[in-house]
Amino acid sequence: MKQLKQFALLAVALLTMLTSCQTTPVADGDYDNYPVYEGDDLEMTVDERGTNFTLWSPTADSVMLRIYNDGVGGEPIDVRYMERKSQQEPWRTAFEEALYGKFYTFSIHHQGEWLAETPGAYARAVGVNGRRAAIIDMNATDPEGWESDVRPALNQFTDIIIYEMHHRDFSIHASAGNQYGGKFLALTQEGTRSPEGEMTGIDHLKELGITHVHILPSYDYGSVNESRPDSAQYNWGYDPVNYNTPEGSYSTNAFDPATRIREMKQMVQALHRNGIRVILDVVYNHTYINDGSNFSLTTPGYYYRHKDDGSYADASACGNETASEREMVRNYIVNSVKYWAEEYHFDGFRFDLMGIHDIETMKAVRAELDKIDPTIFVYGEGWAAQAPVIAGDDCAMKANAYKMPGVAVFSDDLRDGVKGHFSQATGRGFATGEKGCEESVKFGIVGAIQHPQINYELVNYSKAPYTNHPTQVINYVSCHDDMCLTDKLRASMPDADEKTLQRYARLAQTIVFTSQGVPFMFTGEEIFRDKKGVHNSYCSPDEVNAIDWSLKHSNREQFNYYRDLIQLRKSHPAFRLATAELVNNHLQFIEGTPEQVVAYTLNGHAGGDEWEQIVVAFNGSDKAADITIPEGQWKVIAHDATIDLEGKNTIEGSHATVAPSAALILAR
Ligand code: CA
């Protein structure tokens, strides 16, 4: 009987489609001709006047909506077919009441079969593990005081100091002293301390002085079972399921759709209250699964690029690559980013494998965010795991950064130039005594712009500048990928003791934090945490990933160095020049320095700095180096792996000695 009813409804739907369709039907797979839907009401809207469902699926021949009482299990309490006026229109159905508290799924009939149920691609609230979308009152998810939440002040992108973290790494270890270890709420707790009395959590971030927290993927991903919150599960989350909802395992109750939303907002609010902006890592370039993804189950094929043989193209090396150049995919990405910025007040977005996306999409993201707040920061990995199947000139690759004003890229040039090759564990860089890295370091110092004193032929990876301005480059020596800095130093300098390794780390980070551009650091490096040598710890247990905060006490001097280094950058605009013109006018390399030494001056109160002139020199060799400096008396700000922000010691003359494996910073 039920089958008969379904058949009858299907026949009606097909008849409706055939009689009302004025244009040639869009063939399945003819993606460029799929009708574009301009409305902003996909896929569910709800208020006191009712609940409306709208699914964009041009080549489905029937769509079924199911309503449930729960996020998982049980039978649907309502099942109905959605309708459309023509193939040009989305599928719709409506209820006269607000279905708050209910859940829903779509299922489409396509090429002769019913596909699996899906919460859709646009769900903004979901039940446990993201299987069903939830109907909730979003206004009720706002924490107290949310209406007065404001982004901390930011004048220019080069003022940013990024701290990249995973929720669980940062707060799960007992030494973090955080009752919400591994949860969004961990970043709302003030006053947490390690057993030795050192600040942890949000207090630690303030003590360190960073301006932006970059949280690893925190949208709903697939690899952690949210229904088992007490089991130790770990994943970075680069396996997206629902792009527009927070991950349930970071909430205190993954079964209640509103809890994860409210708690993520509380996290943003608490960080804002403490003067810290928040960046979301977004992974629109691929999905966890192919045919079974929410994209595939709503509009088969459309969201992905394919090879000539029809199989999935795979520039992500995760099984697929999305097709940002298609209008509804571009709209999807742009609207998703806008949503996180507006609904959750996020202050920046880090695009995973951004090189898979097309340039037009990244420019559209920038343009839409500018309308909300031009200080929202956008950056990404300007590469892909394999070549995407669109033209290289169209890809948002590092080399094309200059075509995307206001979008920044990670500089692997400086990263590997300073510490050595990312995947060759024993490979060394400038800071660990490798010869021939000088031009790669100089490339980083100027923020990857055109500068007349750089020989680009000798830069490790990029043989040409790629940014218009230093605001477009992220300088760093490590991130969640590959070995963390401590492990990399141990692997590449196996004979060095811990104190010497920390000295290399200080040199490496001094290069990062004094360079023009946007500095970035990986969580825990300030207390010399390690990851037990694991290169790819994306699913490693807490024993590898969790930060033991007792290290803050034992490595206190290392922490102090990082803190002072950050303070140096924040106090002196000469290190934060925002335009290529300023860098070229004020930054001059000192010629004739010894091998393995890079030195430069920042001249003429650069950027309005109180210091009239600054000398910065880096010595990557294991011998003291003599350099020529402008004649006169100088305050010694950094020397022999120490920093003195006040510069109590002075030197005089036209020569200075740079200690082995150390930075020298002089000012007057
Ligand atoms: Ca999840």
Boltz pocket constraint, residues with backbone or C-beta under 6 A from the ligand:
constraints:
  - pocket:
      binder: B
      contacts: [[A, 129], [A, 130], [A, 219], [A, 220], [A, 221], [A, 222], [A, 223], [A, 224], [A, 226], [A, 241], [A, 247], [A, 248], [A, 249]]
      max_distance: 6.0
